[in-house]
Amino acid sequence: MEIIFSKELSETDVNHRLAIPSEKLDKIAPLSLGKKEPIVVIDATGYQWSFLLSTRNEGKYLKPVISGNEWRRFVTERKLRKGDKITFYRETIENNEERFRIGIELIGVPFFLFGAQCVLFKAESACTTSMFCCCFWEGAVLFWGLL
């Protein structure tokens, strides 16, 4: 499995469309200006999302984006926020067929436990989901563990 790109989500990514680094477009699907193509992306639960890949013209470069109802539903169902991280993967399966996977890493949710400040993290790679907790007391890490 190959990582195509990882990025921290912006306000625009979460509320409108996901901007993809221009240099990564050919690793997903070669498109010309104005073309739209559905791409199937599998999350850690095995659910297949049908995102709409298209390009916009900004200056002399094509700007690839993922948009549409499925992208917005993915953001809503996964409770993605600005600052969360996503990773796109490409894997080759039987008959040299390629498919895409998506992983997410949610930014920490702070809480207090016996006076110590703690942060809970959730990460979904292409195939697994993990929960981590990190607790601090006066700047020192008290606990870091997989839940």
Secondary structure by P-SEA (a helix, b strand, c coil): ccccccccccccccccbbbcccccccccccccccbbbbbbbbccccccccccccccccccbbbbbbbcaaaaaaaaaacccccbbbbbbbbbccccccbbbbbbbbcbbbbbcccbbbbbbbbbcccbbbbbbbbbccccccccccc
